[in-house]
Amino acid sequence: MERKREFPDWEKRYNDGAVEEMPWFYPDLDPDFDGALEQLGIESGRALDLGTGPGTQATALARRGFQVTGTDISATAVRKAVKRGASEGVAVTFLHDDFLKGGLEGPFDIIFDRGCFHAFPPEQREEYVRRSAALLVPRGLLFLKCFSHKETMEEGPYRFTPGQIEALFGKDYRVCSIVETLFQGTLDPYPKALFSVLERR
């Protein structure tokens, strides 16, 4: 049976600490996501940064010309992301949203999830898959980065095997690729991760 993992109060976490010191903070566009966009020739479109946190990924996408919405369950994270976007002179729509409650409206051409999905417990994962697929255009892409089952650190989010990703998402998505990689941030060494490219059926 999968071990239950504990997570912080996200609002308190973002209210109490500097985002630049958080384990998942990465100032530039995630390297795996960057590489996938280049490989697929995707240079524009409507993009959702799910669990935007400090807003680094959303602002990086906006600088490239994407029409970007960034959402987070923490209102403080959203406020900080708004400030980041303004300081960088880019236009991003940042929203305070509880993803599983269904308030967000699409459609989007792409969704990038860098660390949101792997915080959901098993009983909420099917709803995540359903909600994400509903927000995408047909054949829209979900780029998903999560912790790998090969990561051995005691704390942190849920971990997944490629087989689990395929089983969870296979009904609503075509699995284009799943690669082993690292989760760049402030931890040393970087945690082991999976990066998946999933196409909505």
N, C-alpha and C positions, 0 to 999 in steps of 0.2 A: 504493500500500500504506500502511496506517495506521502512523504513526510510533509506535514503542514508547515508552511513557512510564515514567519512574522514580518510585517511591514510597518514602517513608521506612519504616523499621522502626517500625510503629505502636506497639509496646510501648515502644520507646526514646523515641519522640516524646512520648508521654503521660507517661513517667517523667521526662523531662528538662525539660519546659516547662510553663508555666502555661496551662491550657486557655483562659483568657480572652484570651490573645494569639494563639491559633491562627486561621488564616485563615477557618475555617468556623464559628467561635464566634458564636452569636447567642442572646442571653439570653431572648428571647420566642419564642412560637410563630411559625414561619415565615409571613410574610404571605400567600403564595400558598396554602399549606395551610389557613391560617385562613379565607381567603376561600372556598376550595372547600368546606370543611366547612359554612360558613354557607349558601352557595348550595344545597348538596345537603340541607340540613336535618339533618345528622348531629350528634347531641348526645351519644351514648353508644355503647358497644359494646366489643368486645375489640380492642385496638390493639397492633400491633407497631411499635416504632421501630427500624428496621434500621440498624445502624451508629450506635448511640446516642451514641458519643463522650462529651461532657461531660454528657449527660443532660438538656439543656435542653428538647428537644422532648417527651421522655417525661414530664417533670415538669409541663410546661405542659398536656399532654393529661390527666394525672391530676387536675390542679386542676379541670378541666372535668367530671370525673366518669367518664372512660373507665377501663376496666380495662386497664392498660398493662404490656406487657413490652418492655424495652429490651435489645438485645444488641449486643455489640461483640467484635471479634477481639482487642482489647487488654484484658488483665486489669486493668491500671492504669487505663485509661479507665473500666472498670466500677466499680472501687473508688471513683473520684472521683465517678462518677454516683450511686452509692449514698449518698455523703456529701451530695451536692446534694439528693437526694430527702429524706433525713432532715432536713436543715436547713430545707427548705420544708414539712415535715410532710405529705408526700403518700406514698401507698402505690404503689410501682412495683416490679415484679419485674425486677431487672437480672441478666442472665446473660452469662457469658463464653462465646462461641460462635463457631465458624467456620462461617458460613452455608452454604457450599457442601458441607460434609461431612455435612449432614443431621441434626444432633443435635437441632435445635429442633422442638418439637411445637406444632401449632395445635389447632383452627383459629382464625383471626382474622377479624374483620369488615373491618378495614382494615389496611393496611401503609403506613407512611410511610418513604420512603428519601430522605434529604436528603444525598446525596453518597457513598453506598456503591457503587451500581451503576457509576458512572463511574470507579471505581478498578479494575474488573475488565478484564483484557485480552480481546481478541476471542474467544479459544478457550474462555473461561469464561462467556460471556454466555448461551448457550443453557441452560446448567445453572442460571444465576441465574433465568431466566424460568421454567423448570420448577419449581424449588424454591419460588419465591415464589408461583406459582399453586397449588401443592400445599398451602401453608399457609393459603390463603384459603377461606372458605366460597364456595359457588356465588354468583356475582354480587357477591362481595366486591371491594373497591376497593384498588388500588395507586396511591398518590400518589407520583410519582417526580420528583425534582428533580436535574438533572444539568447539566454545562457544555454550552453551545451551540457549534456549529461557528463561530459568529460571534465567539467570544472569541479574541483575538489574542495574549494574553500567552504567553510562551515556555514557562514551566513550568506545572505543574498537571495535572489529570486528563485523561482522554480526553474528546473532544467529539463531539456528535451532532447530526444534522439531524433534523427531524421525520420525514422519510422513513425514516431508519434506525430510529427508535423504532417506527414502524408495522411495519416489516419484522421487527424482532426480536421484538416482543410480539404481533403480530397473530394468531398461531395459537392462543395460550392466552388472549388478552385481546381485549376489544372496546375500541378506542381511543375514549374519550369526548371528550377534548380534549387539545391540545398548544398551549401558549402560550409566546411569548418573554417572558422576564422577566430578573431579576437574581438573583445568588446573594449574599444578604446575609451579612455577616460582618465581619471586621476589615480587609479589603483596601479600598483607595481608589484608583480607583473599584471598585465592585462588579463582579465578572465577569459576563459575559452567560451566561444559562442558559435551559433549557427546563423547564417544569413540565407534567407529563403526568398525566392522570387516566385510569386503565386499569381496566376491569371484567373480572373473571375470567369466562370463558365457562362 
